[in-house]
Amino acid sequence: MLVIAECGSTKTDWCIYNPKNGHVDLKKTMGINPYFSKEEDVLACLNTELGVIDTIEISEVHFYGPGCSQNEQKVKLQRWLQSFFIHADIEVETDLLASGRGAFLDESGIVCILGTGSNSGVYKNGQITKTFPSLGYLFGDEGSGAHIGRQLITDFLNDELPPVVKDLFTQKYNIGYKEILDNVYSGTYPNRYLASFTQFVIDNSNFAYCRTLVDYAFDLFFTKRLLRYSGLDTYTVRFVGSVAYSFSDILVKVALRHDVRLDSEKDIIKTPLEGLIKYHFGDFESLSHHDIVG
C-alpha cells in the first residue's frame, strides 16, 4: 500500500492507496511540525487517529509538511515516521513542494501558500527551484492565518477594534490579556493558536474592518514574498491553502493591484491533496472533489 500525507501546522490529510484493489482511504489527523511537535505526541496521534491500518503492508510513504526545509528536521521526522511505518520507504518533503506538485503537476509556475503559515516558490520539473525564506510566524508568514490572527489579537489588546467587532469578539472568546500572552509565549503551538482566530474574521467578513485586515495582509504577502521574483509576469501564479480559499475574492482584487491575474476556480486551491494523488498515483474516478477537499 502507498501513502500520501499532506500536512499543515493545523491538520494532516492522509491518502492510503491499495493498488491491488484500487481502494483509497482518506483520513485526517492533527498537524505535525518537527519544530513544535514531540515524537511521543506524533506516534500517539498516528496510533489513535489513523485508525486500524496494516502498516506492514505499506511500502511507500510520501510525507509533505511544514518545518521540513532543513535536512535536520527532515531526518528527525523521517525517523519518527519510520518507527510507525516500519517497512516503508519514506520520503519527507516540504509543504511548499506539496503545493507545487498539487497545483501544477507537470507544469511550471509560482506556487504560494496561504494557510496557517505562508510561503512561495518557483516550481519546475517537479521541484521547487527558487524560494525565499518565509521566516515563520514571528518574523514573516505575511498573509497567513497566523498573521491575520496576530493582527486581530494586537488590535484587540490595544483596544483598537471597532466597537461592534469588539463586542462580537468578546462574546465569542471571553479571553483576556493574560490568557492570550500565555498561549502565545508559553503555549505548545503559538502559530496554530494565532491562526485559529482567522475563523472569526471569516465569519465576520461583512465588516469593513475584517476585509481591510485581510486586504492589508495579502498586500503585504505580495510585496514581501511574491514581487521579489524577477520576471513575475512570465509565470502562472497559483495559491494553495484555506486562507487563500476562504478570502478568494479579496485575493483576486489584491492580485490585480499588483498586475497578477488569478482565476478563482483554477488558481486558488483549498488543498493540494487531489493534485498530489494525481501526481503520485494517477487519477482516481472513485475520489470525488468533495471527498478530498471537504
HELIX and SHEET records of a PDB file:
HELIX    1   1 GLU A   39  GLU A   49  1                                  11    
HELIX    2   2 THR A   55  GLU A   57  5                                   3    
HELIX    3   3 ASN A   71  GLN A   82  1                                  12    
HELIX    4   4 ASP A   95  PHE A  104  1                                  10    
HELIX    5   5 GLY A  136  PHE A  139  1                                   4    
HELIX    6   6 GLY A  145  LEU A  157  1                                  13    
HELIX    7   7 PRO A  163  TYR A  173  1                                  11    
HELIX    8   8 TYR A  177  SER A  186  1                                  10    
HELIX    9   9 PRO A  190  ALA A  195  1                                   6    
HELIX   10  10 THR A  198  ASP A  203  1                                   6    
HELIX   11  11 ALA A  208  PHE A  221  1                                  14    
HELIX   12  12 PHE A  222  LEU A  226  3                                   5    
HELIX   13  13 LEU A  232  THR A  234  5                                   3    
HELIX   14  14 SER A  242  SER A  246  1                                   5    
HELIX   15  15 SER A  248  ARG A  257  1                                  10    
HELIX   16  16 LEU A  273  PHE A  281  1                                   9    
HELIX   17  17 HIS A  289  VAL A  293  1                                   5    
SHEET    1   A 5 HIS A  23  MET A  30  0                                        
SHEET    2   A 5 LYS A  11  ASN A  18 -1                                        
SHEET    3   A 5 LEU A   2  CYS A   7 -1                                        
SHEET    4   A 5 GLU A  60  GLY A  65  1                                        
SHEET    5   A 5 ASP A  89  THR A  94  1                                        
SHEET    1   B 5 GLN A 127  THR A 131  0                                        
SHEET    2   B 5 SER A 118  LYS A 124 -1                                        
SHEET    3   B 5 GLY A 109  LEU A 114 -1                                        
SHEET    4   B 5 VAL A 237  VAL A 240  1                                        
SHEET    5   B 5 ILE A 268  ILE A 269  1                                        
END                                                                             
